Amino acid sequence: MKLGFIGCGVISIAHVEGLEELKRKGLETFELSAVCDIQHERAEQFASAVAKRLGKRPAVYTDYRVMVEKEQLDAVSVLINHDLHHTVAEDCFAAGVHVQMQKPLAISPSFGWKMIADAKKFNKVITLSEPSVLGAENVAMVKAIKDGVIGSISLILDYATVTLNRGFFAGTPWRHMKGQAGAGWINDHGVHRTHFFTEINGSIDEVFAYTEIFGKELSNGYVSIKPTGEDTAVTVFKYTNGGLGHWMCATSAHGEKTGGAWIYGSKGCLRPGQHVTLADGKKILLPELIERYAPGIVQHPFAHSYVELWEAITGNKPPISSAERGLEALGVVFAALESATIGKPVKVQGILSGEKHAYEDTVLEEMKIL
């Protein structure tokens, strides 16, 4: 099937690496036939990089609507600013093209619902490229937890702070503006965490959070902005099954960053990306978990995302990283943002139902200004 990329920015090369792994393994895959970016030079450079990795240079466009019409694509991977996700998805569905969406699913929950509805309206597939739950390593960890390796989950600790020296995350100012990103890093990066949280232990019932913008002005030396998206969020949450969690996500750190997750169960602890430590001190390393729980899954998360897209289109197989699960993860993020806005704990279901929307309203208002 013919695949197109809409957006040739920072994340796009990781997607090409995924396609490269599938090709190397001889797995049935997509042909990256065309790429599109509003910056023509960037699209040309990216197309040349694709040619070196995949052996064929894709056609280059600066208008995705022209690309999907001329190239007769089967599917696209959407790799652009969050505020454009729902519009681009609808255009692609209407043109008869299936969609893989880069996380987060949408800029806010109401637009996430729209995208799912549009996919059904046009009878097209929409999957989410969420690397936190894809690839052999992540699949193995999730299956191990569900198999009871560390027992019933009681506590999740997850910390992620980065030092930007008052610059831009990934070199992109828009990620700090909630009218384009939906929020600060809690949405751009934090949705990875919430998707993993819900995948390993089921739905999150209630969230309480404090958020702040500590960096009042950011600059790369050429462009300066006054961020509207939160650069620090400290959150606690409660699972439907009774487990608790503490989560911190920030781009406001200086001098030293921190990161790591600890998933505690009644029988031991799982350190994502590292190992399991059982109550008796025994360690189970990730390669053993992969061999036991995910021997047939490709290693690269983005390679796995294209396997999921292929199987959803050709076999109607439900993906692990579905739009619906992505919307749930987005709902947890917005529950935290809502809580910080109104100063009270917030039910995730209240966000997903549209009952609670004070924070989302501020996002929609900023989108109108842009």
C-alpha positions in Angstrom: 0.0 0.0 0.0 1.1 3.6 -0.7 1.9 5.7 2.3 2.4 9.4 2.7 3.9 11.6 5.4 2.2 14.8 6.3 5.0 16.7 8.2 8.7 16.2 7.9 9.8 17.5 11.3 11.8 16.1 14.2 9.7 12.9 14.7 9.5 11.9 11.0 12.9 10.3 10.8 12.0 7.9 13.7 9.0 6.8 11.7 11.3 6.1 8.7 13.5 4.0 11.0 10.4 2.0 11.8 9.7 1.4 8.2 13.3 0.5 7.7 13.1 -2.2 10.4 10.1 -3.7 8.7 11.9 -3.8 5.3 15.0 -5.3 6.9 12.9 -8.1 8.4 11.2 -8.7 5.2 7.8 -8.0 6.6 4.9 -6.8 4.4 4.9 -3.1 4.7 4.0 0.3 3.2 5.8 2.1 0.4 6.6 5.6 1.5 5.5 7.2 -1.8 5.2 10.9 -0.9 6.0 13.4 1.8 4.6 16.8 2.5 5.8 19.8 4.5 4.9 23.5 4.2 8.7 24.2 4.2 9.7 22.9 0.7 13.4 22.7 1.5 12.8 20.6 4.6 10.6 18.2 2.6 13.3 17.9 -0.1 16.0 17.1 2.5 13.7 14.6 4.2 12.9 12.9 0.9 16.7 12.5 0.3 17.1 10.9 3.7 14.2 8.5 3.0 15.9 7.5 -0.3 19.1 6.6 1.5 17.3 4.5 4.1 14.5 2.9 2.1 16.0 2.9 -1.4 13.4 5.0 -3.1 12.9 8.8 -3.1 9.3 9.8 -2.3 7.5 12.6 -4.2 7.6 16.0 -2.5 4.7 18.3 -1.8 3.9 21.4 0.2 0.1 20.9 0.2 -1.2 17.6 1.7 -4.5 17.9 -0.1 -2.7 17.9 -3.5 -0.6 15.0 -2.3 -3.4 12.7 -1.4 -5.3 13.5 -4.6 -2.4 13.1 -7.0 -0.6 10.2 -5.4 -3.8 8.1 -4.7 -2.5 7.1 -1.3 -3.9 4.3 0.8 -2.8 5.8 4.1 -1.0 8.8 5.7 1.0 9.3 8.8 0.2 12.8 10.3 3.2 14.4 12.0 2.3 18.0 12.5 1.1 20.5 15.1 -1.6 19.3 17.4 -4.1 22.0 16.5 -4.2 20.7 12.9 -4.8 17.0 13.6 -8.6 17.0 13.4 -8.7 19.1 10.2 -6.1 17.1 8.3 -7.6 13.8 9.5 -11.1 14.8 8.2 -9.7 15.9 4.8 -7.8 12.6 4.4 -10.8 10.5 5.4 -13.0 12.5 2.9 -10.4 11.7 0.2 -10.6 8.0 1.0 -7.3 7.7 2.9 -6.7 5.9 6.2 -4.9 7.8 8.9 -2.2 7.1 11.4 -2.0 10.0 13.9 1.0 11.0 15.9 0.3 11.5 19.6 -1.5 13.2 21.1 -4.6 12.1 19.2 -5.9 15.7 19.2 -5.3 19.1 20.7 -8.1 18.5 23.2 -10.7 15.8 24.0 -13.6 17.4 22.0 -11.6 17.3 18.8 -10.5 13.7 19.6 -14.2 12.7 19.7 -14.6 14.5 16.3 -11.8 12.5 14.7 -13.2 9.2 15.9 -16.6 10.2 14.6 -15.2 11.3 11.2 -13.3 8.0 10.8 -16.6 6.1 11.3 -18.5 8.6 9.0 -16.1 7.9 6.1 -15.6 4.2 7.0 -11.8 4.7 7.3 -9.2 3.4 9.8 -7.6 5.7 12.4 -4.8 4.4 14.5 -2.5 6.2 16.9 1.3 6.1 16.8 2.0 5.9 20.5 5.4 4.5 21.2 4.9 4.1 25.0 2.7 1.0 24.4 4.2 -0.3 21.2 7.3 -2.4 20.4 8.5 -5.6 21.9 9.8 -4.0 25.1 6.6 -2.2 26.0 4.3 -5.0 25.0 6.3 -7.4 27.1 6.1 -5.1 30.2 2.4 -4.6 29.8 1.7 -8.4 29.4 4.0 -9.2 32.3 2.0 -6.9 34.6 -1.3 -8.2 33.4 0.0 -11.7 34.0 0.6 -10.8 37.6 4.4 -10.9 37.6 4.5 -8.1 40.2 1.1 -8.8 41.6 -1.7 -6.2 41.9 -0.6 -2.6 41.3 -0.7 -0.3 44.3 1.5 2.6 43.4 3.0 4.2 40.3 5.7 6.9 40.5 6.7 8.7 37.3 9.0 11.7 37.1 10.1 13.6 33.9 11.9 16.9 34.0 14.1 18.4 31.3 16.5 21.4 31.3 15.9 23.7 28.4 17.9 26.7 29.6 14.9 28.8 28.8 14.9 27.5 25.2 12.3 25.5 23.2 11.6 21.8 23.6 12.6 20.0 20.4 13.5 23.4 19.0 9.8 24.2 18.3 8.2 27.3 20.0 4.6 26.1 19.2 5.0 23.3 21.8 4.8 25.9 24.5 1.6 27.5 23.3 -1.7 25.9 24.3 -3.5 27.2 21.2 -1.2 25.0 19.1 -0.2 22.2 21.5 -3.2 22.0 23.8 -1.1 22.6 26.9 2.6 22.6 27.8 4.8 19.5 28.1 2.1 17.7 30.0 0.2 17.3 26.7 3.1 17.0 24.3 5.1 14.5 26.3 2.8 13.7 29.2 0.3 11.9 27.1 2.9 9.2 26.6 2.8 8.6 30.3 -0.9 8.6 30.7 -1.3 6.2 27.8 1.2 3.8 29.4 -0.5 4.3 32.8 -3.9 3.2 31.5 -2.5 0.4 29.4 -0.7 -1.3 32.4 -3.4 -0.9 35.0 -6.7 0.1 33.5 -8.7 3.3 33.7 -7.8 6.2 35.9 -10.8 7.4 37.9 -9.8 10.8 39.5 -7.0 13.3 39.2 -5.7 16.2 41.2 -3.0 18.5 40.0 -1.1 21.8 40.4 0.3 23.4 37.3 2.4 26.5 36.7 4.3 28.5 34.1 7.7 29.3 35.7 9.5 30.2 32.5 7.7 33.5 31.6 9.8 34.0 28.5 11.6 31.5 26.3 14.0 32.2 23.4 16.4 30.4 21.1 18.3 33.6 20.4 16.3 34.5 17.3 12.7 34.0 18.4 11.2 34.9 21.8 7.8 33.8 23.2 5.7 34.2 26.3 4.4 30.6 26.9 0.8 30.0 27.5 1.2 26.2 28.1 2.2 25.0 31.5 5.9 24.1 32.0 5.4 22.3 35.3 2.6 19.9 36.4 2.6 17.9 39.7 -0.2 15.4 39.7 -1.7 12.6 41.8 -4.3 10.1 40.5 -6.4 7.2 41.6 -7.2 4.2 39.5 -10.6 2.7 39.2 -9.2 -0.5 40.7 -7.9 1.4 43.7 -4.2 1.9 42.8 -2.6 5.3 43.3 -0.1 7.3 41.3 2.2 10.4 41.6 3.3 12.0 38.4 5.5 15.0 37.6 6.1 16.5 34.2 8.2 19.7 33.7 10.3 21.6 31.2 11.2 24.2 33.8 14.2 22.5 35.4 17.6 24.1 35.6 21.0 22.5 36.2 19.9 18.9 36.4 17.2 16.9 34.9 15.5 13.8 36.3 13.4 10.9 35.0 12.2 7.5 35.8 9.2 5.4 36.7 8.5 2.8 39.4 5.5 0.5 39.2 4.9 -1.2 42.5 2.8 -4.3 43.0 2.1 -6.7 45.8 4.9 -9.0 44.6 7.6 -6.6 43.4 8.5 -3.5 41.3 8.8 -3.0 37.6 11.3 -0.3 36.3 10.2 0.4 32.7 13.1 0.0 30.4 15.2 -1.8 33.0 14.0 -4.8 35.0 11.6 -6.4 37.5 12.7 -6.7 41.1 10.7 -9.2 43.1 10.1 -9.1 46.8 12.7 -11.8 47.4 15.3 -9.7 45.6 15.3 -11.7 42.4 15.6 -9.6 39.2 14.0 -10.4 35.8 15.7 -8.5 33.0 13.9 -7.1 30.0 15.3 -9.5 27.5 13.7 -12.4 29.5 10.4 -10.6 29.6 10.5 -10.0 25.9 11.3 -13.6 25.2 8.4 -14.7 27.5 5.7 -12.2 26.5 6.5 -10.6 23.2 8.7 -12.9 21.1 6.9 -12.1 17.8 6.7 -8.3 18.2 9.1 -6.0 16.3 11.5 -4.0 18.5 11.0 -0.5 17.1 7.8 1.1 18.4 7.2 2.9 15.2 7.8 -0.2 13.2 5.0 -1.8 15.3 2.8 1.2 14.7 2.9 0.4 10.9 2.2 -3.2 11.6 -0.9 -2.1 13.5 -2.0 0.2 10.7 -1.5 -2.5 8.1 -3.4 -5.1 10.1 -6.2 -2.6 10.9 -6.7 -1.8 7.2 -6.2 -5.3 5.7 -7.7 -7.5 8.5 -9.8 -5.1 10.6 -7.7 -6.1 13.6 -8.1 -3.8 16.6 -4.8 -2.0 17.3 -3.2 -1.8 20.8 -2.7 1.9 20.2 -6.2 2.8 19.1 -7.7 6.2 18.8 -10.1 5.4 21.6 -7.2 4.5 24.0 -5.4 7.7 22.9 -8.5 9.7 23.7 -8.6 8.1 27.2 -5.0 9.1 27.7 -5.8 12.6 26.6 -8.7 12.7 29.0 -6.3 12.0 31.9 -4.1 14.9 30.8 -7.0 17.3 30.6 -8.4 16.0 33.9 -5.1 17.2 35.5 -5.3 20.5 33.7 -8.9 20.9 34.7 -8.1 20.2 38.3 -5.4 22.8 38.3 -7.8 25.3 36.8 -10.7 24.8 39.2 -8.7 23.7 42.3 -10.6 20.4 42.8 -10.1 16.7 42.0 -11.6 15.9 38.6 -13.1 12.6 37.4 -11.6 11.6 34.0 -15.0 10.5 32.9 -16.2 14.1 33.5 -13.6 15.2 30.9 -14.5 12.6 28.4 -18.2 13.2 28.6 -17.7 16.9 28.1 -19.2 17.8 31.5 -15.9 19.4 32.7 -14.3 21.7 30.2 -13.0 24.9 31.9 -9.4 24.3 30.8 -10.4 23.1 27.3 -12.4 26.3 26.9 -9.1 28.3 27.3 -7.5 26.2 24.6 -10.4 26.8 22.2 -10.2 30.5 22.9 -6.5 30.7 22.1 -7.1 28.7 18.9 -9.6 31.4 17.8 -6.9 34.1 18.2 -4.3 32.3 16.1 
